[in-house]
Amino acid sequence: MRSHNAALVLDLLRGAGEAGISRLELAERTGLTPQAVSKITARLRAEGLAAEAGHRASTGGKPRTVLRLEPSAAHAVGVHLDRDELTALLTDLAGTTVALRRRPVDLGAGTGPVLDAVTEEVRALLREGGEERAVLGAGVAMPGPLDHRAGLPGRVTGFPEWAGHPVREELARRLGLPVVLDKDTNAAALGLALRPGAPASFAYVHLGTGLGAGLVLGGAPLRGDRTGAGELGHQTVQLDGPPCGCGGRGCLEVLCLAAVARGELAGAARILGAGAANLVRLLDIDQVLLGGRVVLAAPEAFADGVREVLAGLGLTAPVGVVAERDAVAEGAAWLTLAPVFGK
Ligand SMILES: [Zn+2]
């Protein structure tokens, strides 16, 4: 295990990108002594995690050597196991996708066949490129509720047979890799939180085959002790409304998906806006980010609809759309990458 200080240095190298960063700047930013930084960077270079990125002129003395992260030093697998589709991708150490595979799945086909499909796709992904890569592990994101600490899904709405199945353990055994399991929304939120310039607190509101939110407060995902935070889709917004698979009535998810099914996108956007407004009022967040397949099919309609609801309530949090189709799978890879950077 690398030290906390090495993780700090690696994270600054990551943030500096191609341009790189000098040892002196690393010392200034970490508060470590230049000697300590030199020791750490020498070790990171020996391990192949950092490399020289040229020289930069400095005032007075000799030009400073600039260091950068070596993205090809390690890779991670990100899996988005959705209700009807499986996406598996391979990223480098900087989180850039280098290979991707996608296929339809039916989460209702049972744990055996679905985990067979995940295993096949990940193995195929690792074979692609043909070279021997150092793979840190696999992050797997699926619909909640689930327990990320135990690596167990909960009672996924409509797919009760997944409840309590040891998904993390089984995939780790089949793949021979460390596996982290988390909710789709948490994975996406983590990936977004680690982007340079990300707001300190935001909600990632995902509308796809379900509706949920990943919450980031103070730069870190808020999962709750039972991974139960962010179950936005099952907030009651209509007392005695239509029944929901969760056992409740008038849940945001059931109302919003019904509006989408009727083709009433403006209505669906208003319902989503009501949910987003509840989050902004409850958590005082900086930003609302919308994503997921249904949003990406009509991004302006959803962003405008949600903005209108917030503005009507005098809420000023900006509303954005996460345009990347694979934000969840990319975030799943970050479940494995983040600890390298002390996140
Ligand atoms: Zn519900």
Residues whose N, C-alpha, C, O or C-beta is under 5 A from the ligand:
A	BS01	ZN	G233 H234 C244 C246 G248 C251
